[in-house]
Amino acid sequence: MKKLALHWQIIIGMVAGVLFALVLSNFSWGPTFIQDWIKPFGNIFINALKLIAVPLILASLIKGVSDLKDISKLSQMGLRTILTYVLTTVIAVSIGLGAVNLIKPGHSITEETREELIANYDGDAELKRKDAQKQKEAGPLQALEDIVPSNIVGAAGKNENMLQVIFFAIFFGIGLILIPEKQAQPVKDFFDGFNEVILKMIDIIMLFAPYGVFALLAALVVESPSTDLFAALGMYTLTVILGLLLMICFYILIVWLFTKRSPKFFVDGISPAQLLAFSTSSSAATLPVTMERVEEHLGVEKEVSSFVLPIGATINMDGTSLYQAVAAVFIAQAFGMDLSLGAQLGIIATATLASIGSAAVPGAGMVMLVIVLAQAGIPEAGLALIFAVDRPLDMCRTTVNVTGDASVSMLVAKAVGKLKDRPFVKNWDDHYKK
């Protein structure tokens, strides 16, 4: 019997987790049972993915940079990568602003609902405001200063410090390029083997992906706020999701136009990573799977993917920036504010920069949203309005983040001649049968 494809296994796990939670929610002991005996397995799955995120970046990025053998190639690829990421982020914010100004979801929030939401979630909002205040108090060059770690071991101890790890890996790779090849070869051989071990660990972890997402979705269902609050924010949720879907369509379009790869080819290749991103809400946790899909199913050579994807998982947060634009205008609408064109252009600039600084972990976008709100003069207390639906939307925007990383890697690979004509796909003949 033919083995069921990974993305179908993950979908089945997601659906089963939701149905399981809905059934057990009818019993008084059900939610507690899921929290105590099911959710821990989801946390273990996420922890396992996060466990190999830093080793994967170190191994793949050092290997990728050193394999370039020429610093001019590195600067050329790096410039293309950064510019493309910034461009897609600006487009994402613009799409978000267009959708929220057209639909105007904030106008559906009544005074009574607004007060209820603020009362229920103001405590969580206050924590985010404090975190954002630390960001605002930092100097203008603090972000640049934070990129260079004083201790690589300490930096590698937290997934939030991915930029520092990436800086060290690129710096280390440049060092390998500059020393004689004979002396560099043993180090390169070590990282080649190290990289293969990490990839095999990913294969092992992904065997448990359907069970991990089952546990994560079951826990999410029993932890969700009341349906009344979700109904009050339905228009806001639909606006964000519409914007995210439009962004995915944009990715598919540019991949088709610039690489001549069909939409079906792209979607089939990246769908398991998208589903995992949806389940984990973490670009960093999904990075191992994203790299595997991009290399083996989308045809991007490792030399490009090992450089572009780790950087993308850290600075390319198109879904997050789109959500920040929609959320900022939504909150302004809910408070009866009319934002000027200048204020909305400011949102584009601030959301773009804030998304670059967002950590690739669940909920980081909420902290950066406070800075976007402050820049536009929108009451920061309004952050409490969107807490009720932030978790499911975080899942959706992480899916877009990962899709953006994959599409940009294909564009960069095509530009530098590193996109294979016939990438390795196990069912290649079936894929192109028609």
LINJO-V970089 format. One line per field, one symbol per residue. ss: DSSP state (a for helix, b for strand, c for the rest). psi: psi as a letter, one per 20 degrees, with the letter a starting at -180 (. if undefined). burial: I if it has 9 or more other C-alpha atoms within 8 Angstrom, else O. A space follows every 50 residues. Layout:
ss: ???
psi: ???
burial: ???
This chain:
ss: cccccaaaaaaaaaaaaaaaaaaacccccaaaaaaaaaaaaaaaaaaaaa aaaaaaaaaaaaaaaaaaccaaaaaaaaaaaaaaaaaaaaaaaaaaaaaa aaacaaaaccaaaaaaaaaaaaaaaaaaaaaaaaaaaccccaaaaaaccc caaaaaccaaaaaaaaaaaaaaaaaaaaccaaaaaaaaaaaaaaaaaaaa aaaaaaccaaaaaaaaaaaaaaacccaaaaaacaaaaaaaaaaaaaaaaa aaaaaaaaacccaaaaaaaaaaaaaaaaaaccaaaaaaaaaaaaaacccb caaaaaaaaaaaaaaccaaaaaaaaaaaaaaaaaccccccaaaaaaaaaa aaaaaaaccccccaaaaaaaaaaaaacccaaaaaaaaaaaaaaaaaaaaa aaaaaaaaaaaaaaacccbccccccccaaaaccc
psi: ppppqghhggggggghgggghhghiiqhighgggghighhhghggghggh hjgghgggghggggghihjphhhghgggggggggggghgggggggghggh hghlhhiiprgggghgghhhjhghhhghhgghhhghiqrhjhgghihoqi ohgghiipiikhhggggggggghhhhhirqhhhhghghhghgggghgghh hggghihjghhghggghghggiiqrqhghhhhjghgghgghgghghgghg ggghggghikpqggggghhighhghhhhhhkohghigghgggghgiiijp qhhghiggghghiginmghghghhgggghgggghjkqoprgghhhhgggg hghhhhipqlrpihhhghhhhggghikpphhihhhjhhjhghhhgghhgg ggggggghhggggghjkkoqhnqophlgghhjg.
burial: OOOOOOIOIIIIIIIIIIIIIIOIIOOOOIIOIIIOOIIIIIIIIIOIII OIIIIIIIIIIIIIIIOIOOIOIIOOIIOIIOOIIIOIIIOIIIIIIOII OOOIIIIIIOOOIIOOIIOOIIOIIIOIIOIIOOOOOOOOOOOOOOIIIO OIOOIIOOIOIIIIIIIIIIOIIIOIIOOOOOOIOOOIOOIIOIIOOIIO OIOOIOOIIIIIIIIIIIIOIIOOOOOOIIOIIOIIIOIIIIIIOIIIOO IIIIIIOOIOIOIOIIIOIIIIIIIIIIIIIIIIIIIIIIIIIIIIIIII IOIIIIIIIIIIIIIIIIIIIIIIIIIIIIIIIIOOOOOOOOIIOIIIII IIOIIIIIIIIIOIIOIIIIIIIIIIOIOIIIIIIIIIIOIOIIIIIIII IIIIIIIIIIIIIIOOOIIOOOIOOOOOOOOOOO
